C-alpha cells in the first residue's frame, strides 16, 4: 500500500496520494467481503474476475459458450509477447534465429507464422541494428498470417485498401521478393508516410502509397485491375484488447453494428477491382462474428461472382485444428496461440 501511495505522490500530487491511501485502507478493512460469490451468474462472475464489461462477456458467452468466453477474457489480461517478422529478402528465419541467440537473446520460432520469431526479455526491438537495417519488423504473429493468406506472387499487381501502418503491405512485398506492384492506400496522409518509411527501411521498391477513402478506390482504378486485393477492414479491435486494455470499456453493441455495416460496404466497393480468378482477402483484428463471418456471408449471398477460394484457407489450413473455421475463414481467438485475435477469409472471383 505504501508503494502505491508513493507512486501517486511522484506521478500526481498530494490530493491524489491521499485519495489512493483512503481507497486502499478502505479495501483492507473490507477485504473479507471483497470476494466473488460462487453462486453469481457466469457473466457477472467472469466480468468481475477478469475485469471486462458484463455486456461483452454475455455476448461472448452467447457466441462461444461460457468456457471459451472466460478463456478469452483471461487471455486478454496476459501481457503480449514480443514478436518480430523476418525480412526474407535479406535473411532467412533460421539465420536470424542464430544471430539473435548468438547475441544473448532468448529467441524461438513462432508456432503460428513461418516468418515470425518470438523474443523474450529483449526490450524494444525497434532500437536494435537489426530493425534499423531492415532485417526485421515488429508485428504480432496473427497479423503475419494475413500476407501469407494473400499469397502474392512475383510480378502481381496487389491492392492493400486500408494499409497503414504498413506491416501487411511490406510483408506482401517481401513475399513477392519486391517484384511486382503494390498499391497501398490509406485515408490519412500522415499514416501513408508511415507506410513509405517502413518500405524504405526494409529496402522495398514495389510499394506505391496513395491517400484516399477506400470506398472511392473504384473511381480511381478500372474494374479487374488487380490480381490480389487485401481488405484489412477497420473494426472494433476486440481481438487486440491485451495490447489496448482500455478499448473494451469504450465499445458498445451499436459500435459493432455500425462498423459491420461499413465493412460490408467496403467489401462490396473494392470487390469490383479484382480480376476474374483473383483472390480477395478479408481480414479483421476482432473476434466479433457480426464483423467477420457475418460480413463474409452477407457478401457472398449477394455476389454470385464470388465464392470461398478453391483451396479454402490455403496454407492457413494448418491452423484449423486449434482455431475456428467460420464461413470459410479462420478465426483465431487470443487464447489459441497467445496472440492477437484475428479473422481471415480468402475469397475468389469466379471466371466468367
C-alpha positions as YAML, in Angstrom:
chain: A
units: angstrom
residues:
- id: 1
  name: UNK
  ca: [0.00, 0.00, 0.00]
- id: 2
  name: UNK
  ca: [2.78, 2.43, 0.88]
- id: 3
  name: UNK
  ca: [4.39, 1.85, -2.51]
- id: 4
  name: UNK
  ca: [1.14, 2.72, -4.29]
- id: 5
  name: UNK
  ca: [0.83, 5.92, -2.24]
- id: 6
  name: UNK
  ca: [4.42, 6.88, -3.02]
- id: 7
  name: UNK
  ca: [3.81, 6.27, -6.73]
- id: 8
  name: UNK
  ca: [0.74, 8.51, -6.55]
- id: 9
  name: UNK
  ca: [2.84, 11.27, -4.98]
- id: 10
  name: UNK
  ca: [5.52, 11.01, -7.67]
- id: 11
  name: UNK
  ca: [3.10, 10.80, -10.59]
- id: 12
  name: UNK
  ca: [0.39, 13.10, -9.32]
- id: 13
  name: UNK
  ca: [0.03, 15.41, -6.30]
- id: 14
  name: UNK
  ca: [-0.76, 15.31, -2.59]
- id: 15
  name: UNK
  ca: [-4.52, 15.17, -3.16]
- id: 16
  name: UNK
  ca: [-4.25, 12.08, -5.37]
- id: 17
  name: UNK
  ca: [-1.97, 10.28, -2.92]
- id: 18
  name: UNK
  ca: [-4.47, 10.97, -0.13]
- id: 19
  name: UNK
  ca: [-7.30, 9.54, -2.18]
- id: 20
  name: UNK
  ca: [-5.25, 6.42, -3.08]
- id: 21
  name: UNK
  ca: [-4.37, 5.96, 0.60]
- id: 22
  name: UNK
  ca: [-8.03, 6.22, 1.61]
- id: 23
  name: UNK
  ca: [-9.29, 3.82, -1.03]
- id: 24
  name: UNK
  ca: [-6.67, 1.18, -0.26]
- id: 25
  name: UNK
  ca: [-7.21, 1.40, 3.50]
- id: 26
  name: UNK
  ca: [-10.96, 1.03, 2.97]
- id: 27
  name: UNK
  ca: [-10.32, -2.08, 0.85]
- id: 28
  name: UNK
  ca: [-8.12, -3.58, 3.56]
- id: 29
  name: UNK
  ca: [-10.84, -3.08, 6.15]
- id: 30
  name: UNK
  ca: [-13.38, -4.83, 3.89]
- id: 31
  name: UNK
  ca: [-11.17, -7.47, 2.32]
- id: 32
  name: UNK
  ca: [-13.17, -10.37, 3.75]
- id: 33
  name: UNK
  ca: [-16.28, -9.13, 1.96]
- id: 34
  name: UNK
  ca: [-14.48, -8.45, -1.33]
- id: 35
  name: UNK
  ca: [-14.89, -11.95, -2.72]
- id: 36
  name: UNK
  ca: [-16.68, -13.20, -5.79]
- id: 37
  name: UNK
  ca: [-19.65, -15.26, -4.69]
- id: 38
  name: UNK
  ca: [-19.81, -18.77, -6.08]
- id: 39
  name: UNK
  ca: [-23.49, -18.53, -6.92]
- id: 40
  name: UNK
  ca: [-23.12, -15.49, -9.20]
- id: 41
  name: UNK
  ca: [-24.34, -15.76, -12.80]
- id: 42
  name: UNK
  ca: [-21.49, -16.76, -15.13]
- id: 43
  name: UNK
  ca: [-21.31, -13.42, -16.96]
- id: 44
  name: UNK
  ca: [-21.22, -11.40, -13.75]
- id: 45
  name: UNK
  ca: [-18.55, -13.66, -12.23]
- id: 46
  name: UNK
  ca: [-16.33, -13.57, -15.34]
- id: 47
  name: UNK
  ca: [-16.82, -9.81, -15.66]
- id: 48
  name: UNK
  ca: [-15.61, -9.19, -12.11]
- id: 49
  name: UNK
  ca: [-12.86, -11.79, -12.08]
- id: 50
  name: UNK
  ca: [-11.31, -10.75, -15.38]
- id: 51
  name: UNK
  ca: [-12.30, -7.06, -15.49]
- id: 52
  name: UNK
  ca: [-14.42, -6.97, -18.64]
- id: 53
  name: UNK
  ca: [-17.76, -5.23, -19.32]
- id: 54
  name: UNK
  ca: [-20.60, -7.57, -18.44]
- id: 55
  name: UNK
  ca: [-22.46, -6.92, -21.70]
- id: 56
  name: UNK
  ca: [-19.37, -8.02, -23.65]
- id: 57
  name: UNK
  ca: [-18.95, -11.18, -21.56]
- id: 58
  name: UNK
  ca: [-22.62, -12.02, -22.10]
- id: 59
  name: UNK
  ca: [-22.16, -11.51, -25.83]
- id: 60
  name: UNK
  ca: [-19.15, -13.83, -25.95]
- id: 61
  name: UNK
  ca: [-20.97, -16.46, -23.88]
- id: 62
  name: UNK
  ca: [-23.82, -16.44, -26.40]
- id: 63
  name: UNK
  ca: [-21.36, -16.71, -29.30]
- id: 64
  name: UNK
  ca: [-18.73, -19.08, -27.94]
- id: 65
  name: UNK
  ca: [-20.01, -20.62, -24.68]
- id: 66
  name: UNK
  ca: [-19.05, -19.96, -21.06]
- id: 67
  name: UNK
  ca: [-15.72, -21.80, -21.04]
- id: 68
  name: UNK
  ca: [-14.41, -20.15, -24.19]
- id: 69
  name: UNK
  ca: [-15.69, -16.72, -23.15]
- id: 70
  name: UNK
  ca: [-13.78, -16.96, -19.88]
- id: 71
  name: UNK
  ca: [-10.65, -18.13, -21.70]
- id: 72
  name: UNK
  ca: [-10.91, -15.09, -23.99]
- id: 73
  name: UNK
  ca: [-11.13, -12.74, -21.01]
- id: 74
  name: UNK
  ca: [-8.23, -14.42, -19.23]
- id: 75
  name: UNK
  ca: [-6.04, -14.24, -22.36]
- id: 76
  name: UNK
  ca: [-6.90, -10.56, -22.80]
- id: 77
  name: UNK
  ca: [-5.24, -9.88, -19.44]
- id: 78
  name: UNK
  ca: [-1.95, -11.55, -20.41]
- id: 79
  name: UNK
  ca: [0.97, -9.32, -21.43]
- id: 80
  name: UNK
  ca: [1.58, -9.58, -25.19]
- id: 81
  name: UNK
  ca: [4.71, -11.32, -26.37]
- id: 82
  name: UNK
  ca: [7.36, -9.53, -28.40]
- id: 83
  name: UNK
  ca: [7.26, -10.98, -31.90]
- id: 84
  name: UNK
  ca: [9.22, -9.96, -34.96]
- id: 85
  name: UNK
  ca: [8.84, -10.73, -38.66]
- id: 86
  name: UNK
  ca: [11.93, -11.61, -40.66]
- id: 87
  name: UNK
  ca: [12.55, -9.73, -43.91]
- id: 88
  name: UNK
  ca: [13.20, -12.76, -46.08]
- id: 89
  name: UNK
  ca: [14.56, -10.60, -48.91]
- id: 90
  name: UNK
  ca: [17.57, -10.05, -46.64]
- id: 91
  name: UNK
  ca: [17.90, -13.06, -44.34]
- id: 92
  name: UNK
  ca: [16.19, -16.37, -43.61]
- id: 93
  name: UNK
  ca: [14.35, -17.01, -40.37]
- id: 94
  name: UNK
  ca: [16.84, -19.75, -39.50]
- id: 95
  name: UNK
  ca: [19.84, -17.43, -39.83]
- id: 96
  name: UNK
  ca: [18.02, -14.64, -37.97]
- id: 97
  name: UNK
  ca: [17.34, -17.03, -35.09]
- id: 98
  name: UNK
  ca: [21.03, -17.97, -34.93]
- id: 99
  name: UNK
  ca: [22.07, -14.32, -34.91]
- id: 100
  name: UNK
  ca: [19.61, -13.37, -32.17]
- id: 101
  name: UNK
  ca: [20.56, -16.27, -29.92]
- id: 102
  name: UNK
  ca: [24.29, -15.76, -30.54]
- id: 103
  name: UNK
  ca: [23.79, -12.22, -29.22]
- id: 104
  name: UNK
  ca: [22.35, -13.49, -25.95]
- id: 105
  name: UNK
  ca: [18.63, -13.17, -26.70]
- id: 106
  name: UNK
  ca: [16.05, -15.86, -25.99]
- id: 107
  name: UNK
  ca: [14.56, -16.23, -29.49]
- id: 108
  name: UNK
  ca: [12.25, -19.03, -30.64]
- id: 109
  name: UNK
  ca: [10.47, -19.65, -33.95]
- id: 110
  name: UNK
  ca: [6.83, -18.59, -33.91]
- id: 111
  name: UNK
  ca: [4.48, -21.59, -33.71]
- id: 112
  name: UNK
  ca: [1.93, -19.58, -35.69]
- id: 113
  name: UNK
  ca: [3.80, -17.92, -38.58]
- id: 114
  name: UNK
  ca: [6.73, -19.35, -40.58]
- id: 115
  name: UNK
  ca: [8.05, -15.79, -40.86]
- id: 116
  name: UNK
  ca: [7.87, -14.93, -37.17]
- id: 117
  name: UNK
  ca: [10.18, -15.11, -34.16]
- id: 118
  name: UNK
  ca: [9.16, -14.68, -30.52]
- id: 119
  name: UNK
  ca: [11.81, -12.90, -28.44]
- id: 120
  name: UNK
  ca: [11.69, -12.98, -24.64]
- id: 121
  name: UNK
  ca: [13.21, -10.33, -22.39]
- id: 122
  name: UNK
  ca: [14.61, -8.36, -25.31]
- id: 123
  name: UNK
  ca: [13.20, -4.91, -24.60]
- id: 124
  name: UNK
  ca: [12.36, -2.66, -27.54]
- id: 125
  name: UNK
  ca: [13.46, -4.44, -30.70]
- id: 126
  name: UNK
  ca: [12.89, -1.23, -32.70]
- id: 127
  name: UNK
  ca: [16.06, 0.14, -31.08]
- id: 128
  name: UNK
  ca: [18.26, -2.64, -32.48]
- id: 129
  name: UNK
  ca: [20.52, -2.55, -35.52]
- id: 130
  name: UNK
  ca: [18.54, -5.47, -36.97]
- id: 131
  name: UNK
  ca: [15.45, -3.26, -37.07]
- id: 132
  name: UNK
  ca: [17.26, -0.16, -38.33]
- id: 133
  name: UNK
  ca: [18.96, -2.18, -41.08]
- id: 134
  name: UNK
  ca: [15.62, -3.59, -42.26]
- id: 135
  name: UNK
  ca: [16.21, -7.22, -41.32]
- id: 136
  name: UNK
  ca: [13.16, -7.39, -39.05]
- id: 137
  name: UNK
  ca: [9.81, -5.73, -38.42]
- id: 138
  name: UNK
  ca: [7.77, -5.74, -35.22]
- id: 139
  name: UNK
  ca: [4.43, -7.42, -35.84]
- id: 140
  name: UNK
  ca: [2.04, -9.69, -33.96]
- id: 141
  name: UNK
  ca: [2.13, -13.33, -35.01]
- id: 142
  name: UNK
  ca: [-1.55, -13.40, -36.02]
- id: 143
  name: UNK
  ca: [-1.10, -10.31, -38.16]
- id: 144
  name: UNK
  ca: [1.69, -12.04, -40.08]
- id: 145
  name: UNK
  ca: [-0.83, -14.61, -41.33]
- id: 146
  name: UNK
  ca: [-2.67, -12.07, -43.48]
- id: 147
  name: UNK
  ca: [0.04, -11.60, -46.12]
- id: 148
  name: UNK
  ca: [0.55, -15.36, -46.15]
- id: 149
  name: UNK
  ca: [-3.17, -15.76, -46.92]
- id: 150
  name: UNK
  ca: [-2.89, -13.23, -49.78]
- id: 151
  name: UNK
  ca: [-0.07, -15.39, -51.18]
- id: 152
  name: UNK
  ca: [1.10, -12.79, -53.72]
- id: 153
  name: UNK
  ca: [3.43, -13.97, -56.45]
- id: 154
  name: UNK
  ca: [6.28, -12.00, -58.09]
- id: 155
  name: UNK
  ca: [5.02, -9.76, -60.86]
- id: 156
  name: UNK
  ca: [1.48, -9.44, -59.49]
- id: 157
  name: UNK
  ca: [-0.47, -6.23, -59.04]
- id: 158
  name: UNK
  ca: [-1.84, -6.02, -55.48]
- id: 159
  name: UNK
  ca: [-4.17, -3.56, -53.74]
- id: 160
  name: UNK
  ca: [-3.99, -3.03, -49.98]
- id: 161
  name: UNK
  ca: [-7.11, -0.98, -49.28]
- id: 162
  name: UNK
  ca: [-6.54, 0.12, -45.67]
- id: 163
  name: UNK
  ca: [-2.79, -0.25, -45.43]
- id: 164
  name: UNK
  ca: [-1.40, 1.84, -42.56]
- id: 165
  name: UNK
  ca: [0.89, 1.45, -40.71]
- id: 166
  name: UNK
  ca: [2.24, -0.85, -43.42]
- id: 167
  name: UNK
  ca: [3.12, -4.13, -41.75]
- id: 168
  name: UNK
  ca: [0.98, -6.26, -44.04]
- id: 169
  name: UNK
  ca: [1.89, -4.20, -47.12]
- id: 170
  name: UNK
  ca: [5.61, -4.64, -46.60]
- id: 171
  name: UNK
  ca: [5.18, -8.31, -45.74]
- id: 172
  name: UNK
  ca: [3.43, -8.85, -49.08]
- id: 173
  name: UNK
  ca: [6.27, -7.04, -50.85]
- id: 174
  name: UNK
  ca: [8.77, -9.32, -49.12]
- id: 175
  name: UNK
  ca: [6.82, -12.42, -50.16]
- id: 176
  name: UNK
  ca: [6.88, -11.14, -53.76]
- id: 177
  name: UNK
  ca: [10.64, -10.67, -53.46]
- id: 178
  name: UNK
  ca: [9.92, -7.00, -54.16]
- id: 179
  name: UNK
  ca: [8.97, -7.92, -57.73]
- id: 180
  name: UNK
  ca: [5.57, -6.51, -58.73]
- id: 181
  name: UNK
  ca: [3.40, -3.54, -57.81]
- id: 182
  name: UNK
  ca: [1.55, -2.97, -54.53]
- id: 183
  name: UNK
  ca: [-0.82, -0.03, -54.23]
- id: 184
  name: UNK
  ca: [-1.03, 0.78, -50.51]
- id: 185
  name: UNK
  ca: [-3.96, 3.05, -49.73]
- id: 186
  name: UNK
  ca: [-4.87, 4.83, -46.52]
- id: 187
  name: UNK
  ca: [-7.34, 7.59, -45.82]
- id: 188
  name: UNK
  ca: [-4.86, 9.64, -43.76]
- id: 189
  name: UNK
  ca: [-1.80, 11.24, -45.38]
- id: 190
  name: UNK
  ca: [0.27, 11.13, -42.19]
- id: 191
  name: UNK
  ca: [-0.38, 7.40, -41.92]
- id: 192
  name: UNK
  ca: [0.61, 6.98, -45.54]
- id: 193
  name: UNK
  ca: [4.01, 8.37, -44.59]
- id: 194
  name: UNK
  ca: [4.36, 5.53, -42.07]
- id: 195
  name: UNK
  ca: [3.98, 3.03, -44.92]
- id: 196
  name: UNK
  ca: [6.56, 4.87, -47.02]
- id: 197
  name: UNK
  ca: [9.01, 4.96, -44.12]
- id: 198
  name: UNK
  ca: [8.61, 1.23, -43.48]
- id: 199
  name: UNK
  ca: [9.14, 0.36, -47.14]
- id: 200
  name: UNK
  ca: [12.29, 2.49, -47.26]
- id: 201
  name: UNK
  ca: [13.65, 0.95, -44.07]
- id: 202
  name: UNK
  ca: [13.10, -2.55, -45.45]
- id: 203
  name: UNK
  ca: [14.61, -1.72, -48.86]
- id: 204
  name: UNK
  ca: [11.37, -2.35, -50.74]
- id: 205
  name: UNK
  ca: [10.67, -0.51, -54.01]
- id: 206
  name: UNK
  ca: [7.47, -2.21, -55.17]
- id: 207
  name: UNK
  ca: [5.14, -0.25, -52.85]
- id: 208
  name: UNK
  ca: [3.22, 2.78, -54.13]
- id: 209
  name: UNK
  ca: [1.48, 4.73, -51.37]
- id: 210
  name: UNK
  ca: [-1.75, 6.56, -52.21]
- id: 211
  name: UNK
  ca: [-4.09, 8.55, -49.98]
- id: 212
  name: UNK
  ca: [-7.86, 8.38, -50.16]
- id: 213
  name: UNK
  ca: [-11.11, 6.88, -48.96]
- id: 214
  name: UNK
  ca: [-11.10, 3.14, -49.71]
- id: 215
  name: UNK
  ca: [-14.77, 3.48, -50.66]
- id: 216
  name: UNK
  ca: [-13.67, 5.63, -53.61]
- id: 217
  name: UNK
  ca: [-10.96, 3.33, -54.98]
- id: 218
  name: UNK
  ca: [-13.40, 2.08, -57.60]
- id: 219
  name: UNK
  ca: [-13.39, 5.57, -59.12]
- id: 220
  name: UNK
  ca: [-9.58, 5.65, -59.36]
- id: 221
  name: UNK
  ca: [-8.92, 2.25, -60.90]
- id: 222
  name: UNK
  ca: [-10.50, 0.28, -63.70]
- id: 223
  name: UNK
  ca: [-12.52, -2.84, -62.85]
- id: 224
  name: UNK
  ca: [-10.45, -6.04, -62.73]
- id: 225
  name: UNK
  ca: [-7.21, -4.08, -62.22]
- id: 226
  name: UNK
  ca: [-5.66, -6.25, -59.51]
- id: 227
  name: UNK
  ca: [-4.54, -9.88, -59.13]
- id: 228
  name: UNK
  ca: [-4.88, -9.74, -55.34]
- id: 229
  name: UNK
  ca: [-6.80, -7.42, -53.01]
- id: 230
  name: UNK
  ca: [-6.38, -7.16, -49.26]
- id: 231
  name: UNK
  ca: [-9.16, -5.54, -47.27]
- id: 232
  name: UNK
  ca: [-7.87, -5.46, -43.72]
- id: 233
  name: UNK
  ca: [-11.03, -3.72, -42.65]
- id: 234
  name: UNK
  ca: [-11.48, -1.15, -39.91]
- id: 235
  name: UNK
  ca: [-13.07, -2.99, -37.00]
- id: 236
  name: UNK
  ca: [-13.97, -2.92, -33.32]
- id: 237
  name: UNK
  ca: [-10.49, -4.19, -32.41]
- id: 238
  name: UNK
  ca: [-11.86, -6.69, -29.89]
- id: 239
  name: UNK
  ca: [-9.07, -9.11, -30.77]
- id: 240
  name: UNK
  ca: [-6.29, -6.82, -29.51]
- id: 241
  name: UNK
  ca: [-7.58, -6.00, -26.01]
- id: 242
  name: UNK
  ca: [-4.37, -7.29, -24.40]
- id: 243
  name: UNK
  ca: [-2.49, -4.54, -26.27]
- id: 244
  name: UNK
  ca: [-5.19, -1.91, -25.72]
- id: 245
  name: UNK
  ca: [-6.90, -2.82, -22.42]
- id: 246
  name: UNK
  ca: [-8.93, 0.39, -22.24]
- id: 247
  name: UNK
  ca: [-10.56, -0.39, -25.59]
- id: 248
  name: UNK
  ca: [-13.10, -2.79, -24.10]
- id: 249
  name: UNK
  ca: [-14.62, -0.10, -21.88]
- id: 250
  name: UNK
  ca: [-15.31, 2.26, -24.77]
- id: 251
  name: UNK
  ca: [-17.19, -0.09, -27.10]
- id: 252
  name: UNK
  ca: [-20.94, -0.63, -27.35]
- id: 253
  name: UNK
  ca: [-23.12, -3.10, -29.27]
- id: 254
  name: UNK
  ca: [-24.15, -0.22, -31.52]
- id: 255
  name: UNK
  ca: [-20.49, 0.39, -32.44]
- id: 256
  name: UNK
  ca: [-20.22, -3.21, -33.62]
- id: 257
  name: UNK
  ca: [-23.39, -2.97, -35.67]
- id: 258
  name: UNK
  ca: [-22.26, 0.24, -37.37]
- id: 259
  name: UNK
  ca: [-18.74, -0.95, -38.15]
- id: 260
  name: UNK
  ca: [-20.07, -4.22, -39.62]
- id: 261
  name: UNK
  ca: [-22.27, -2.22, -42.00]
- id: 262
  name: UNK
  ca: [-19.24, -0.16, -43.08]
- id: 263
  name: UNK
  ca: [-17.15, -3.30, -43.57]
- id: 264
  name: UNK
  ca: [-19.75, -4.79, -45.92]
- id: 265
  name: UNK
  ca: [-19.91, -1.55, -47.91]
- id: 266
  name: UNK
  ca: [-16.11, -1.52, -48.25]
- id: 267
  name: UNK
  ca: [-16.02, -5.15, -49.33]
- id: 268
  name: UNK
  ca: [-18.70, -4.59, -51.96]
- id: 269
  name: UNK
  ca: [-16.92, -1.49, -53.25]
- id: 270
  name: UNK
  ca: [-13.40, -2.90, -53.66]
- id: 271
  name: UNK
  ca: [-14.56, -6.30, -54.94]
- id: 272
  name: UNK
  ca: [-15.14, -4.78, -58.40]
- id: 273
  name: UNK
  ca: [-11.42, -4.14, -58.75]
- id: 274
  name: UNK
  ca: [-10.36, -7.80, -58.66]
- id: 275
  name: UNK
  ca: [-9.73, -9.64, -61.90]
- id: 276
  name: UNK
  ca: [-11.60, -12.92, -62.53]
- id: 277
  name: UNK
  ca: [-9.67, -15.76, -60.94]
- id: 278
  name: UNK
  ca: [-8.07, -13.40, -58.44]
- id: 279
  name: UNK
  ca: [-8.08, -13.66, -54.66]
- id: 280
  name: UNK
  ca: [-9.53, -11.12, -52.21]
- id: 281
  name: UNK
  ca: [-8.57, -11.40, -48.54]
- id: 282
  name: UNK
  ca: [-10.98, -10.04, -45.93]
- id: 283
  name: UNK
  ca: [-9.38, -9.73, -42.50]
- id: 284
  name: UNK
  ca: [-10.01, -8.04, -39.15]
- id: 285
  name: UNK
  ca: [-8.38, -7.91, -35.73]
- id: 286
  name: UNK
  ca: [-11.65, -8.66, -33.95]
- id: 287
  name: UNK
  ca: [-13.34, -11.81, -32.64]
- id: 288
  name: UNK
  ca: [-16.84, -10.44, -33.23]
- id: 289
  name: UNK
  ca: [-18.82, -12.78, -35.55]
- id: 290
  name: UNK
  ca: [-21.02, -9.94, -36.83]
- id: 291
  name: UNK
  ca: [-17.90, -8.26, -38.24]
- id: 292
  name: UNK
  ca: [-16.31, -11.45, -39.51]
- id: 293
  name: UNK
  ca: [-18.30, -14.39, -40.82]
- id: 294
  name: UNK
  ca: [-21.40, -12.20, -40.76]
- id: 295
  name: UNK
  ca: [-19.88, -9.79, -43.28]
- id: 296
  name: UNK
  ca: [-18.43, -12.57, -45.46]
- id: 297
  name: UNK
  ca: [-21.74, -14.48, -45.54]
- id: 298
  name: UNK
  ca: [-23.74, -11.36, -46.39]
- id: 299
  name: UNK
  ca: [-21.30, -10.50, -49.18]
- id: 300
  name: UNK
  ca: [-21.30, -13.96, -50.74]
- id: 301
  name: UNK
  ca: [-25.10, -14.18, -50.54]
- id: 302
  name: UNK
  ca: [-25.39, -11.10, -52.74]
- id: 303
  name: UNK
  ca: [-22.39, -11.67, -55.06]
- id: 304
  name: UNK
  ca: [-22.73, -14.79, -57.16]
- id: 305
  name: UNK
  ca: [-19.47, -13.95, -58.93]
- id: 306
  name: UNK
  ca: [-17.56, -14.66, -55.71]
- id: 307
  name: UNK
  ca: [-17.03, -17.73, -53.56]
- id: 308
  name: UNK
  ca: [-14.64, -19.15, -50.99]
- id: 309
  name: UNK
  ca: [-11.27, -19.79, -52.62]
- id: 310
  name: UNK
  ca: [-10.99, -23.25, -54.15]
- id: 311
  name: UNK
  ca: [-8.08, -24.10, -51.88]
- id: 312
  name: UNK
  ca: [-10.04, -22.80, -48.88]
- id: 313
  name: UNK
  ca: [-7.72, -21.46, -46.22]
- id: 314
  name: UNK
  ca: [-4.64, -22.17, -48.33]
- id: 315
  name: UNK
  ca: [-1.57, -22.72, -46.18]
- id: 316
  name: UNK
  ca: [-3.52, -21.45, -43.16]
- id: 317
  name: UNK
  ca: [-5.35, -24.76, -43.18]
- id: 318
  name: UNK
  ca: [-2.64, -25.99, -40.81]
- id: 319
  name: UNK
  ca: [-4.28, -23.86, -38.08]
- id: 320
  name: UNK
  ca: [-7.80, -25.28, -38.44]
- id: 321
  name: UNK
  ca: [-7.45, -27.91, -35.71]
- id: 322
  name: UNK
  ca: [-6.71, -25.43, -32.91]
- id: 323
  name: UNK
  ca: [-8.57, -22.39, -34.30]
- id: 324
  name: UNK
  ca: [-12.17, -21.99, -35.50]
- id: 325
  name: UNK
  ca: [-13.33, -22.20, -39.10]
- id: 326
  name: UNK
  ca: [-16.20, -19.78, -39.70]
- id: 327
  name: UNK
  ca: [-17.82, -19.05, -43.10]
- id: 328
  name: UNK
  ca: [-14.78, -20.49, -44.82]
- id: 329
  name: UNK
  ca: [-12.41, -18.24, -42.89]
- id: 330
  name: UNK
  ca: [-10.13, -18.84, -39.91]
- id: 331
  name: UNK
  ca: [-11.00, -17.29, -36.54]
- id: 332
  name: UNK
  ca: [-8.09, -17.11, -34.12]
- id: 333
  name: UNK
  ca: [-9.03, -16.34, -30.54]
- id: 334
  name: UNK
  ca: [-6.47, -14.78, -28.16]
- id: 335
  name: UNK
  ca: [-6.05, -17.98, -26.13]
- id: 336
  name: UNK
  ca: [-5.43, -20.23, -29.16]
- id: 337
  name: UNK
  ca: [-1.82, -19.12, -29.66]
- id: 338
  name: UNK
  ca: [-1.50, -16.33, -27.08]
- id: 339
  name: UNK
  ca: [-1.51, -13.88, -29.97]
- id: 340
  name: UNK
  ca: [-3.98, -11.27, -31.20]
- id: 341
  name: UNK
  ca: [-7.48, -12.35, -32.14]
- id: 342
  name: UNK
  ca: [-7.85, -12.30, -35.94]
- id: 343
  name: UNK
  ca: [-10.25, -13.35, -38.67]
- id: 344
  name: UNK
  ca: [-9.04, -14.11, -42.20]
- id: 345
  name: UNK
  ca: [-11.14, -15.25, -45.17]
- id: 346
  name: UNK
  ca: [-9.94, -15.99, -48.73]
- id: 347
  name: UNK
  ca: [-12.48, -15.16, -51.45]
- id: 348
  name: UNK
  ca: [-12.09, -15.93, -55.16]
- id: 349
  name: UNK
  ca: [-13.70, -14.12, -58.05]
- id: 350
  name: UNK
  ca: [-15.08, -16.67, -60.50]
- id: 351
  name: UNK
  ca: [-14.02, -16.70, -64.10]
- id: 352
  name: UNK
  ca: [-16.91, -15.72, -66.40]
...
